[in-house]
Amino acid sequence: MTAELDWEPIRALGRRVIDRGEPLELMEEVRPLLQRSALEVAITPEDAENALRSVSTATALLKEITRRIHEGADRLGKAEIRASDLQDAGDLDGACKLMEEVLAVEAVPHYRRIAESQLRKATRLKSVAASGQADLKVSVRAQIPVLLHRVQQGQPLELTEGMVAFLRRAAADVGMSEAETAKALASSERAGALLGQIMGRFRDAEDRLERALSRMMELRDAGDLEGARQQIRDWLAVEVVPRFRLAAEENLAGLDERPPAT
């Protein structure tokens, strides 16, 4: 269901009716859209059917659907950003609590599934923090600050076969060479320092991403496509982390695409 979820039609209808004040017309295609969208935001089929008996109640239904979509997205988005910050700081209990608070009030199934997934991830990170061993089911980026926090708290990094493989993958993710990584894996102390280097590269890349995309969008929206392209080129000139280089290349390709013929 999540993969097929498409809220743009209901959002577009909301913009016309709620934002611009156009009258809602219960045409053949509008009724199933409202019924489907109502179900997706946890409004019962019976309540939706009753609301569709008149234009006024159908309009109220549309307002409630768009409210649940908007407020749920806003609530979840803020919680995810804050939870990520807490995880990076080593406060995994706080990250879990944020997602539990979302789940305590959220009714929309789509947002609940995301919050539940984030809660499971934070819970698995607590196991990583306790054991000092990597978890194959959690992303490298999420685990690096947890393992680094352990080292900073004076707990040794045990270079098991699994940990060595994890650190090699993590180092490759931020563009470090195999030779550079091999030297760092010569001892537990060096491997601990490697965690700090990897985390530093992730943070630097994320900062560059945020700055470049923000400026790119400003220039694009102002009609300066060449300036927007140059922002991405400047970003590519210094970016070393493969996944962020790919993001830059995709954004540059998007800017280079010809607009559709009108």
LOVEXTI-208640 format. One record per residue: residue in three letters; residue number from 1; x, y, z of N, C-alpha, C in turn. Coordinates in nm, 3 decimals. Layout:
# LOVEXTI-208640
PT	residuo	num	n_east	n_north	n_up	ca_east	ca_north	ca_up	c_east	c_north	c_up
PT	ALA	NUM	X	Y	Z	X	Y	Z	X	Y	Z;
...
# end
This chain:
# LOVEXTI-208640
PT	residuo	num	n_east	n_north	n_up	ca_east	ca_north	ca_up	c_east	c_north	c_up
PT	MET	1	0.082	-0.121	0.000	0.000	0.000	0.000	0.086	0.126	0.000;
PT	THR	2	0.197	0.125	0.079	0.282	0.244	0.089	0.341	0.281	-0.047;
PT	ALA	3	0.385	0.178	-0.124	0.448	0.206	-0.252	0.350	0.269	-0.350;
PT	GLU	4	0.221	0.240	-0.336	0.122	0.289	-0.430	0.056	0.419	-0.382;
PT	LEU	5	0.092	0.465	-0.266	0.027	0.583	-0.209	0.060	0.707	-0.293;
PT	ASP	6	-0.043	0.777	-0.336	-0.027	0.898	-0.416	-0.128	1.001	-0.367;
PT	TRP	7	-0.080	1.098	-0.292	-0.168	1.199	-0.236	-0.173	1.327	-0.318;
PT	GLU	8	-0.104	1.331	-0.429	-0.105	1.455	-0.507	-0.245	1.489	-0.559;
PT	PRO	9	-0.325	1.393	-0.608	-0.460	1.429	-0.653	-0.546	1.491	-0.543;
PT	ILE	10	-0.540	1.436	-0.422	-0.623	1.492	-0.314	-0.567	1.626	-0.269;
PT	ARG	11	-0.436	1.642	-0.274	-0.376	1.772	-0.240	-0.418	1.876	-0.344;
PT	ALA	12	-0.415	1.838	-0.471	-0.454	1.931	-0.577	-0.600	1.974	-0.561;
PT	LEU	13	-0.686	1.877	-0.527	-0.827	1.909	-0.503	-0.840	2.003	-0.384;
PT	GLY	14	-0.764	1.980	-0.280	-0.767	2.067	-0.164	-0.722	2.208	-0.196;
PT	ARG	15	-0.620	2.221	-0.281	-0.573	2.354	-0.319	-0.683	2.431	-0.392;
PT	ARG	16	-0.755	2.361	-0.479	-0.861	2.428	-0.555	-0.979	2.468	-0.466;
PT	VAL	17	-1.022	2.375	-0.383	-1.144	2.397	-0.305	-1.117	2.476	-0.178;
PT	ILE	18	-1.014	2.438	-0.103	-0.990	2.500	0.028	-0.912	2.629	0.014;
PT	ASP	19	-0.804	2.625	-0.065	-0.718	2.744	-0.074	-0.776	2.850	-0.168;
PT	ARG	20	-0.829	2.807	-0.283	-0.877	2.904	-0.381	-1.027	2.928	-0.374;
PT	GLY	21	-1.098	2.849	-0.294	-1.240	2.871	-0.273	-1.331	2.825	-0.386;
PT	GLU	22	-1.279	2.738	-0.474	-1.364	2.685	-0.580	-1.466	2.588	-0.521;
PT	PRO	23	-1.587	2.581	-0.574	-1.687	2.488	-0.520	-1.648	2.343	-0.549;
PT	LEU	24	-1.676	2.256	-0.454	-1.650	2.114	-0.473	-1.762	2.053	-0.557;
PT	GLU	25	-1.724	1.987	-0.663	-1.822	1.920	-0.748	-1.804	1.769	-0.732;
PT	LEU	26	-1.909	1.703	-0.689	-1.901	1.559	-0.663	-1.918	1.481	-0.793;
PT	MET	27	-1.823	1.499	-0.881	-1.825	1.430	-1.009	-1.784	1.285	-0.990;
PT	GLU	28	-1.794	1.209	-1.098	-1.770	1.065	-1.091	-1.632	1.032	-1.038;
PT	GLU	29	-1.528	1.109	-1.080	-1.393	1.077	-1.037	-1.360	1.132	-0.898;
PT	VAL	30	-1.438	1.228	-0.849	-1.410	1.289	-0.719	-1.452	1.198	-0.605;
PT	ARG	31	-1.567	1.133	-0.618	-1.617	1.047	-0.511	-1.518	0.935	-0.474;
PT	PRO	32	-1.470	0.855	-0.572	-1.374	0.750	-0.535	-1.242	0.806	-0.480;
PT	LEU	33	-1.200	0.926	-0.528	-1.080	0.989	-0.474	-1.097	1.020	-0.326;
PT	LEU	34	-1.211	1.079	-0.291	-1.237	1.111	-0.151	-1.251	0.984	-0.066;
PT	GLN	35	-1.317	0.884	-0.120	-1.333	0.759	-0.045	-1.198	0.692	-0.020;
PT	ARG	36	-1.118	0.684	-0.125	-0.986	0.621	-0.112	-0.897	0.699	-0.016;
PT	SER	37	-0.895	0.831	-0.032	-0.809	0.914	0.052	-0.855	0.912	0.198;
PT	ALA	38	-0.985	0.907	0.219	-1.038	0.899	0.356	-0.988	0.772	0.424;
PT	LEU	39	-0.992	0.660	0.353	-0.944	0.535	0.409	-0.795	0.543	0.441;
PT	GLU	40	-0.719	0.610	0.354	-0.573	0.621	0.373	-0.536	0.706	0.493;
PT	VAL	41	-0.626	0.791	0.541	-0.598	0.871	0.660	-0.680	0.825	0.779;
PT	ALA	42	-0.729	0.701	0.774	-0.796	0.635	0.887	-0.935	0.690	0.917;
PT	ILE	43	-1.004	0.737	0.815	-1.147	0.771	0.828	-1.225	0.649	0.778;
PT	THR	44	-1.321	0.604	0.855	-1.390	0.480	0.821	-1.470	0.494	0.692;
PT	PRO	45	-1.489	0.385	0.621	-1.572	0.390	0.499	-1.713	0.441	0.527;
PT	GLU	46	-1.769	0.407	0.643	-1.903	0.452	0.677	-1.908	0.604	0.693;
PT	ASP	47	-1.808	0.660	0.763	-1.805	0.804	0.781	-1.784	0.876	0.648;
PT	ALA	48	-1.700	0.820	0.564	-1.676	0.881	0.433	-1.802	0.877	0.349;
PT	GLU	49	-1.870	0.764	0.349	-1.993	0.751	0.270	-2.099	0.849	0.317;
PT	ASN	50	-2.113	0.864	0.448	-2.209	0.961	0.501	-2.174	1.103	0.458;
PT	ALA	51	-2.043	1.135	0.458	-1.999	1.270	0.423	-2.025	1.301	0.277;
PT	LEU	52	-2.030	1.200	0.195	-2.047	1.222	0.051	-2.193	1.242	0.010;
PT	ARG	53	-2.283	1.252	0.107	-2.425	1.271	0.076	-2.459	1.414	0.040;
PT	SER	54	-2.370	1.508	0.073	-2.394	1.648	0.035	-2.262	1.716	0.008;
PT	VAL	55	-2.269	1.827	-0.064	-2.147	1.901	-0.098	-2.083	1.958	0.028;
PT	SER	56	-2.164	2.009	0.120	-2.108	2.073	0.240	-2.032	1.971	0.326;
PT	THR	57	-2.091	1.852	0.346	-2.023	1.752	0.428	-1.905	1.690	0.353;
PT	ALA	58	-1.915	1.681	0.220	-1.802	1.632	0.142	-1.686	1.730	0.148;
PT	THR	59	-1.718	1.858	0.148	-1.613	1.960	0.161	-1.545	1.950	0.298;
PT	ALA	60	-1.626	1.926	0.401	-1.570	1.907	0.535	-1.481	1.783	0.539;
PT	LEU	61	-1.521	1.679	0.468	-1.440	1.558	0.460	-1.306	1.588	0.393;
PT	LEU	62	-1.310	1.662	0.283	-1.186	1.700	0.214	-1.094	1.778	0.306;
PT	LYS	63	-1.150	1.871	0.382	-1.069	1.949	0.476	-1.005	1.860	0.581;
PT	GLU	64	-1.080	1.762	0.630	-1.026	1.672	0.733	-0.917	1.582	0.675;
PT	ILE	65	-0.936	1.535	0.553	-0.834	1.451	0.490	-0.704	1.529	0.473;
PT	THR	66	-0.714	1.649	0.415	-0.592	1.728	0.390	-0.529	1.773	0.521;
PT	ARG	67	-0.610	1.798	0.624	-0.555	1.834	0.755	-0.471	1.719	0.811;
PT	ARG	68	-0.525	1.598	0.804	-0.452	1.483	0.858	-0.323	1.457	0.780;
PT	ILE	69	-0.328	1.475	0.648	-0.207	1.456	0.568	-0.102	1.560	0.605;
PT	HIS	70	-0.142	1.686	0.610	-0.048	1.795	0.636	0.007	1.788	0.779;
PT	GLU	71	-0.080	1.777	0.877	-0.034	1.777	1.015	0.050	1.654	1.046;
PT	GLY	72	0.012	1.539	0.990	0.090	1.418	1.013	0.230	1.429	0.954;
PT	ALA	73	0.238	1.482	0.832	0.369	1.499	0.767	0.456	1.595	0.846;
PT	ASP	74	0.397	1.705	0.892	0.472	1.804	0.968	0.521	1.745	1.100;
PT	ARG	75	0.434	1.676	1.170	0.469	1.617	1.300	0.578	1.512	1.285;
PT	LEU	76	0.562	1.424	1.186	0.660	1.318	1.165	0.793	1.374	1.118;
PT	GLY	77	0.788	1.470	1.025	0.911	1.527	0.974	0.995	1.591	1.084;
PT	LYS	78	0.930	1.668	1.171	1.002	1.732	1.282	1.058	1.628	1.377;
PT	ALA	79	0.981	1.523	1.403	1.026	1.418	1.494	1.145	1.343	1.435;
PT	GLU	80	1.142	1.318	1.305	1.253	1.245	1.242	1.382	1.327	1.247;
PT	ILE	81	1.373	1.456	1.221	1.492	1.542	1.225	1.549	1.545	1.367;
PT	ARG	82	1.461	1.565	1.464	1.507	1.571	1.603	1.562	1.436	1.648;
PT	ALA	83	1.497	1.327	1.609	1.544	1.193	1.648	1.682	1.166	1.589;
PT	SER	84	1.703	1.209	1.465	1.834	1.190	1.402	1.942	1.266	1.478;
PT	ASP	85	1.911	1.389	1.520	2.006	1.468	1.598	2.037	1.399	1.731;
PT	LEU	86	1.934	1.346	1.795	1.953	1.278	1.923	2.037	1.152	1.906;
PT	GLN	87	2.012	1.077	1.799	2.091	0.957	1.774	2.238	0.992	1.753;
PT	ASP	88	2.262	1.098	1.678	2.400	1.140	1.656	2.468	1.182	1.786;
PT	ALA	89	2.389	1.235	1.879	2.444	1.278	2.008	2.451	1.165	2.109;
PT	GLY	90	2.403	1.046	2.072	2.409	0.932	2.162	2.288	0.914	2.251;
PT	ASP	91	2.185	0.999	2.233	2.065	0.989	2.318	1.961	0.902	2.247;
PT	LEU	92	1.981	0.772	2.253	1.891	0.679	2.184	1.758	0.666	2.255;
PT	ASP	93	1.759	0.678	2.386	1.632	0.676	2.460	1.545	0.793	2.418;
PT	GLY	94	1.607	0.909	2.401	1.532	1.027	2.358	1.476	1.010	2.218;
PT	ALA	95	1.553	0.947	2.129	1.505	0.922	1.992	1.386	0.828	1.993;
PT	CYS	96	1.393	0.723	2.076	1.281	0.630	2.088	1.157	0.701	2.142;
PT	LYS	97	1.177	0.785	2.241	1.064	0.855	2.302	0.992	0.944	2.202;
PT	LEU	98	1.067	1.011	2.115	1.006	1.097	2.014	0.913	1.018	1.923;
PT	MET	99	0.957	0.901	1.878	0.873	0.821	1.790	0.754	0.761	1.865;
PT	GLU	100	0.773	0.729	1.990	0.661	0.682	2.071	0.556	0.791	2.087;
PT	GLU	101	0.601	0.915	2.100	0.507	1.027	2.112	0.429	1.047	1.982;
PT	VAL	102	0.496	1.029	1.869	0.426	1.038	1.741	0.319	0.929	1.732;
PT	LEU	103	0.357	0.808	1.767	0.263	0.696	1.759	0.146	0.711	1.855;
PT	ALA	104	0.165	0.784	1.962	0.058	0.802	2.060	-0.055	0.887	2.006;
PT	VAL	105	-0.027	0.972	1.906	-0.129	1.063	1.855	-0.160	1.045	1.708;
PT	GLU	106	-0.074	0.975	1.634	-0.091	0.965	1.489	-0.193	0.857	1.452;
PT	ALA	107	-0.286	0.895	1.362	-0.387	0.800	1.315	-0.359	0.750	1.174;
PT	VAL	108	-0.289	0.828	1.094	-0.269	0.794	0.953	-0.175	0.673	0.941;
PT	PRO	109	-0.223	0.562	0.883	-0.141	0.440	0.876	-0.003	0.459	0.813;
PT	HIS	110	0.004	0.537	0.706	0.132	0.560	0.637	0.234	0.622	0.732;
PT	TYR	111	0.194	0.724	0.804	0.286	0.789	0.898	0.318	0.698	1.016;
PT	ARG	112	0.221	0.620	1.059	0.245	0.526	1.169	0.350	0.422	1.128;
PT	ARG	113	0.342	0.373	1.004	0.440	0.274	0.960	0.581	0.333	0.960;
PT	ILE	114	0.592	0.457	0.916	0.725	0.521	0.915	0.775	0.539	1.058;
PT	ALA	115	0.690	0.587	1.147	0.730	0.607	1.287	0.768	0.474	1.352;
PT	GLU	116	0.691	0.370	1.324	0.724	0.238	1.379	0.859	0.189	1.328;
PT	SER	117	0.887	0.214	1.199	1.016	0.175	1.142	1.130	0.252	1.208;
PT	GLN	118	1.109	0.382	1.230	1.210	0.464	1.296	1.232	0.419	1.440;
PT	LEU	119	1.124	0.380	1.507	1.135	0.331	1.645	1.213	0.200	1.648;
PT	ARG	120	1.185	0.111	1.553	1.261	-0.015	1.546	1.408	0.012	1.523;
PT	LYS	121	1.438	0.109	1.436	1.577	0.141	1.408	1.647	0.193	1.533;
PT	ALA	122	1.581	0.286	1.604	1.640	0.341	1.726	1.660	0.233	1.831;
PT	THR	123	1.567	0.139	1.838	1.579	0.029	1.933	1.697	-0.061	1.897;
PT	ARG	124	1.715	-0.087	1.767	1.829	-0.168	1.724	1.961	-0.094	1.750;
PT	LEU	125	1.958	0.038	1.736	2.079	0.116	1.766	2.115	0.106	1.914;
PT	LYS	126	2.016	0.092	2.000	2.044	0.073	2.142	2.119	-0.058	2.164;
PT	SER	127	2.086	-0.160	2.085	2.158	-0.287	2.094	2.302	-0.271	2.044;
PT	VAL	128	2.320	-0.191	1.938	2.455	-0.162	1.889	2.536	-0.090	1.996;
PT	ALA	129	2.473	0.006	2.063	2.541	0.080	2.168	2.580	-0.010	2.284;
PT	ALA	130	2.495	-0.107	2.314	2.522	-0.197	2.427	2.629	-0.300	2.394;
PT	SER	131	2.626	-0.351	2.269	2.717	-0.460	2.232	2.849	-0.412	2.170;
PT	GLY	132	2.845	-0.295	2.106	2.963	-0.247	2.035	2.984	-0.316	1.902;
PT	GLN	133	2.882	-0.390	1.856	2.893	-0.460	1.730	2.790	-0.407	1.630;
PT	ALA	134	2.828	-0.407	1.503	2.742	-0.351	1.400	2.623	-0.443	1.371;
PT	ASP	135	2.516	-0.381	1.322	2.392	-0.451	1.288	2.370	-0.439	1.138;
PT	LEU	136	2.363	-0.550	1.069	2.348	-0.549	0.924	2.215	-0.491	0.879;
PT	LYS	137	2.117	-0.485	0.968	1.985	-0.437	0.931	1.969	-0.286	0.951;
PT	VAL	138	2.074	-0.219	0.996	2.069	-0.075	1.018	2.175	-0.008	0.930;
PT	SER	139	2.144	0.111	0.880	2.236	0.178	0.788	2.369	0.210	0.854;
PT	VAL	140	2.472	0.214	0.772	2.605	0.252	0.819	2.602	0.390	0.883;
PT	ARG	141	2.537	0.485	0.816	2.535	0.623	0.865	2.475	0.633	1.004;
PT	ALA	142	2.372	0.554	1.032	2.308	0.560	1.163	2.396	0.500	1.273;
PT	GLN	143	2.476	0.400	1.238	2.554	0.330	1.340	2.686	0.398	1.374;
PT	ILE	144	2.743	0.471	1.279	2.874	0.532	1.303	2.875	0.620	1.427;
PT	PRO	145	2.780	0.716	1.444	2.785	0.799	1.564	2.763	0.721	1.693;
PT	VAL	146	2.686	0.613	1.687	2.663	0.531	1.806	2.792	0.462	1.849;
PT	LEU	147	2.863	0.404	1.753	2.990	0.338	1.784	3.096	0.440	1.826;
PT	LEU	148	3.094	0.557	1.761	3.189	0.662	1.797	3.165	0.710	1.939;
PT	HIS	149	3.037	0.723	1.976	3.004	0.766	2.111	3.059	0.666	2.214;
PT	ARG	150	3.051	0.538	2.186	3.107	0.436	2.276	3.257	0.458	2.295;
PT	VAL	151	3.326	0.479	2.185	3.471	0.499	2.192	3.504	0.624	2.271;
PT	GLN	152	3.427	0.731	2.248	3.451	0.856	2.321	3.423	0.843	2.470;
PT	GLN	153	3.340	0.745	2.505	3.311	0.718	2.646	3.411	0.621	2.708;
PT	GLY	154	3.516	0.587	2.632	3.622	0.504	2.686	3.605	0.355	2.665;
PT	GLN	155	3.508	0.313	2.585	3.488	0.171	2.561	3.565	0.130	2.436;
PT	PRO	156	3.644	0.024	2.444	3.727	-0.016	2.330	3.643	-0.067	2.213;
PT	LEU	157	3.697	-0.048	2.094	3.632	-0.098	1.974	3.690	-0.235	1.943;
PT	GLU	158	3.608	-0.337	1.952	3.655	-0.474	1.931	3.656	-0.503	1.781;
PT	LEU	159	3.774	-0.532	1.729	3.789	-0.554	1.585	3.761	-0.699	1.549;
PT	THR	160	3.636	-0.738	1.562	3.594	-0.870	1.515	3.591	-0.871	1.363;
PT	GLU	161	3.573	-0.987	1.305	3.563	-0.997	1.159	3.447	-0.913	1.106;
PT	GLY	162	3.335	-0.918	1.179	3.218	-0.841	1.137	3.242	-0.691	1.147;
PT	MET	163	3.311	-0.647	1.253	3.338	-0.504	1.269	3.435	-0.455	1.163;
PT	VAL	164	3.535	-0.535	1.132	3.631	-0.495	1.027	3.559	-0.479	0.893;
PT	ALA	165	3.471	-0.574	0.862	3.395	-0.565	0.736	3.306	-0.441	0.736;
PT	PHE	166	3.244	-0.412	0.850	3.158	-0.294	0.861	3.238	-0.166	0.840;
PT	LEU	167	3.355	-0.157	0.904	3.436	-0.036	0.892	3.489	-0.018	0.751;
PT	ARG	168	3.522	-0.128	0.685	3.566	-0.117	0.545	3.453	-0.062	0.458;
PT	ARG	169	3.332	-0.111	0.481	3.217	-0.063	0.403	3.187	0.083	0.434;
PT	ALA	170	3.196	0.118	0.563	3.169	0.257	0.602	3.272	0.352	0.543;
PT	ALA	171	3.399	0.311	0.545	3.504	0.397	0.489	3.484	0.414	0.339;
PT	ALA	172	3.446	0.307	0.271	3.421	0.316	0.127	3.303	0.408	0.099;
PT	ASP	173	3.204	0.406	0.187	3.085	0.491	0.170	3.120	0.640	0.170;
PT	VAL	174	3.229	0.678	0.238	3.267	0.819	0.242	3.389	0.847	0.155;
PT	GLY	175	3.421	0.754	0.065	3.526	0.779	-0.033	3.668	0.760	0.014;
PT	MET	176	3.689	0.686	0.123	3.825	0.661	0.170	3.884	0.544	0.092;
PT	SER	177	4.014	0.549	0.066	4.080	0.445	-0.011	4.098	0.319	0.074;
PT	GLU	178	4.116	0.205	0.006	4.138	0.079	0.077	4.269	0.083	0.155;
PT	ALA	179	4.370	0.147	0.097	4.500	0.155	0.166	4.488	0.238	0.294;
PT	GLU	180	4.419	0.349	0.284	4.398	0.435	0.399	4.321	0.362	0.508;
PT	THR	181	4.220	0.286	0.467	4.140	0.212	0.563	4.220	0.100	0.628;
PT	ALA	182	4.300	0.030	0.549	4.380	-0.080	0.603	4.473	-0.033	0.713;
PT	LYS	183	4.535	0.083	0.695	4.623	0.138	0.799	4.546	0.166	0.927;
PT	ALA	184	4.425	0.218	0.910	4.344	0.254	1.027	4.296	0.131	1.102;
PT	LEU	185	4.291	0.017	1.036	4.242	-0.105	1.099	4.353	-0.187	1.163;
PT	ALA	186	4.472	-0.127	1.172	4.586	-0.198	1.230	4.572	-0.217	1.381;
PT	SER	187	4.492	-0.132	1.445	4.473	-0.144	1.590	4.337	-0.089	1.628;
PT	SER	188	4.293	-0.126	1.748	4.165	-0.079	1.798	4.164	0.074	1.812;
PT	GLU	189	4.277	0.129	1.857	4.285	0.274	1.876	4.273	0.347	1.743;
PT	ARG	190	4.343	0.298	1.643	4.335	0.361	1.510	4.196	0.345	1.450;
PT	ALA	191	4.135	0.231	1.475	4.001	0.209	1.423	3.902	0.305	1.489;
PT	GLY	192	3.924	0.335	1.618	3.838	0.432	1.684	3.851	0.570	1.620;
PT	ALA	193	3.976	0.605	1.585	3.998	0.733	1.517	3.933	0.731	1.379;
PT	LEU	194	3.933	0.615	1.314	3.870	0.602	1.183	3.721	0.634	1.192;
PT	LEU	195	3.655	0.589	1.298	3.514	0.621	1.317	3.492	0.772	1.315;
PT	GLY	196	3.581	0.845	1.384	3.570	0.990	1.386	3.589	1.051	1.249;
PT	GLN	197	3.682	0.998	1.172	3.704	1.049	1.036	3.583	1.024	0.947;
PT	ILE	198	3.527	0.904	0.957	3.409	0.871	0.877	3.293	0.962	0.912;
PT	MET	199	3.271	0.981	1.042	3.162	1.068	1.086	3.183	1.210	1.038;
PT	GLY	200	3.306	1.256	1.044	3.337	1.391	0.998	3.307	1.408	0.850;
PT	ARG	201	3.340	1.307	0.771	3.311	1.316	0.627	3.161	1.315	0.600;
PT	PHE	202	3.088	1.233	0.674	2.943	1.233	0.658	2.886	1.371	0.689;
PT	ARG	203	2.926	1.428	0.800	2.872	1.558	0.840	2.909	1.667	0.741;
PT	ASP	204	3.034	1.668	0.696	3.076	1.768	0.598	2.995	1.755	0.469;
PT	ALA	205	2.975	1.631	0.425	2.899	1.608	0.301	2.754	1.652	0.318;
PT	GLU	206	2.697	1.624	0.433	2.558	1.663	0.458	2.544	1.815	0.461;
PT	ASP	207	2.642	1.882	0.519	2.640	2.029	0.521	2.651	2.085	0.379;
PT	ARG	208	2.740	2.027	0.299	2.755	2.074	0.161	2.626	2.051	0.083;
PT	LEU	209	2.565	1.936	0.105	2.439	1.905	0.038	2.332	2.009	0.070;
PT	GLU	210	2.316	2.039	0.197	2.214	2.134	0.239	2.239	2.273	0.179;
PT	ARG	211	2.362	2.318	0.186	2.394	2.452	0.133	2.376	2.458	-0.017;
PT	ALA	212	2.426	2.356	-0.087	2.420	2.358	-0.233	2.278	2.351	-0.284;
PT	LEU	213	2.197	2.263	-0.226	2.060	2.249	-0.274	1.976	2.372	-0.241;
PT	SER	214	2.000	2.431	-0.124	1.926	2.550	-0.088	1.956	2.664	-0.185;
PT	ARG	215	2.084	2.686	-0.214	2.121	2.793	-0.306	2.076	2.760	-0.448;
PT	MET	216	2.088	2.632	-0.488	2.045	2.592	-0.621	1.897	2.624	-0.643;
PT	MET	217	1.814	2.590	-0.544	1.670	2.612	-0.558	1.637	2.761	-0.562;
PT	GLU	218	1.711	2.841	-0.484	1.690	2.986	-0.488	1.716	3.039	-0.629;
PT	LEU	219	1.830	2.999	-0.685	1.867	3.046	-0.818	1.772	2.993	-0.925;
PT	ARG	220	1.736	2.866	-0.914	1.643	2.807	-1.011	1.509	2.880	-1.009;
PT	ASP	221	1.457	2.904	-0.888	1.327	2.970	-0.876	1.332	3.115	-0.926;
PT	ALA	222	1.453	3.174	-0.920	1.468	3.311	-0.970	1.492	3.314	-1.121;
PT	GLY	223	1.497	3.196	-1.184	1.516	3.189	-1.328	1.661	3.182	-1.373;
PT	ASP	224	1.755	3.177	-1.277	1.898	3.172	-1.310	1.943	3.026	-1.315;
PT	LEU	225	1.911	2.957	-1.425	1.945	2.816	-1.435	2.095	2.793	-1.443;
PT	GLU	226	2.167	2.883	-1.509	2.311	2.866	-1.519	2.376	2.882	-1.381;
PT	GLY	227	2.327	2.978	-1.303	2.377	2.993	-1.167	2.347	2.871	-1.082;
PT	ALA	228	2.227	2.814	-1.101	2.190	2.693	-1.028	2.282	2.577	-1.067;
PT	ARG	229	2.309	2.565	-1.197	2.400	2.459	-1.243	2.540	2.476	-1.182;
PT	GLN	230	2.584	2.601	-1.175	2.718	2.627	-1.123	2.729	2.588	-0.976;
PT	GLN	231	2.621	2.605	-0.900	2.620	2.561	-0.760	2.648	2.412	-0.751;
PT	ILE	232	2.585	2.335	-0.840	2.604	2.191	-0.838	2.744	2.154	-0.886;
PT	ARG	233	2.793	2.226	-0.987	2.929	2.199	-1.036	3.032	2.227	-0.925;
PT	ASP	234	3.012	2.338	-0.853	3.102	2.371	-0.742	3.098	2.263	-0.635;
PT	TRP	235	2.978	2.212	-0.611	2.961	2.105	-0.513	3.036	1.979	-0.559;
PT	LEU	236	3.020	1.942	-0.686	3.088	1.824	-0.739	3.240	1.839	-0.735;
PT	ALA	237	3.288	1.961	-0.745	3.433	1.984	-0.747	3.499	1.946	-0.616;
PT	VAL	238	3.423	1.947	-0.506	3.483	1.918	-0.375	3.427	1.794	-0.308;
PT	GLU	239	3.315	1.741	-0.360	3.251	1.628	-0.292	3.327	1.498	-0.314;
PT	VAL	240	3.351	1.424	-0.206	3.423	1.297	-0.214	3.336	1.178	-0.178;
PT	VAL	241	3.225	1.202	-0.111	3.139	1.091	-0.068	3.055	1.044	-0.187;
PT	PRO	242	3.069	0.920	-0.227	3.002	0.873	-0.350	2.852	0.899	-0.356;
PT	ARG	243	2.780	0.872	-0.249	2.634	0.888	-0.254	2.594	1.033	-0.273;
PT	PHE	244	2.673	1.125	-0.218	2.642	1.267	-0.234	2.685	1.317	-0.372;
PT	ARG	245	2.792	1.259	-0.427	2.829	1.291	-0.564	2.717	1.249	-0.659;
PT	LEU	246	2.658	1.131	-0.634	2.548	1.085	-0.717	2.429	1.180	-0.707;
PT	ALA	247	2.400	1.226	-0.585	2.290	1.321	-0.567	2.317	1.449	-0.645;
PT	ALA	248	2.442	1.497	-0.643	2.477	1.618	-0.717	2.460	1.597	-0.867;
PT	GLU	249	2.507	1.482	-0.916	2.496	1.453	-1.059	2.351	1.444	-1.103;
PT	GLU	250	2.267	1.384	-1.019	2.124	1.372	-1.052	2.058	1.509	-1.057;
PT	ASN	251	2.094	1.596	-0.962	2.038	1.731	-0.962	2.084	1.810	-1.082;
PT	LEU	252	2.210	1.793	-1.119	2.261	1.864	-1.237	2.193	1.814	-1.363;
PT	ALA	253	2.172	1.683	-1.372	2.102	1.628	-1.488	1.959	1.681	-1.495;
PT	GLY	254	1.895	1.696	-1.381	1.759	1.749	-1.378	1.753	1.893	-1.427;
PT	LEU	255	1.854	1.970	-1.390	1.859	2.109	-1.437	1.887	2.119	-1.586;
PT	ASP	256	1.962	2.020	-1.638	2.000	2.022	-1.779	1.890	1.971	-1.871;
PT	GLU	257	1.787	1.907	-1.814	1.680	1.856	-1.897	1.603	1.970	-1.961;
PT	ARG	258	1.567	1.953	-2.087	1.487	2.054	-2.155	1.346	2.055	-2.097;
PT	PRO	259	1.285	2.171	-2.079	1.146	2.175	-2.035	1.055	2.114	-2.140;
PT	PRO	260	0.944	2.053	-2.096	0.854	1.993	-2.193	0.796	2.097	-2.286;
PT	ALA	261	0.769	2.055	-2.411	0.711	2.146	-2.510	0.570	2.184	-2.470;
PT	THR	262	0.534	2.309	-2.491	0.399	2.355	-2.457	0.321	2.386	-2.583;
# end
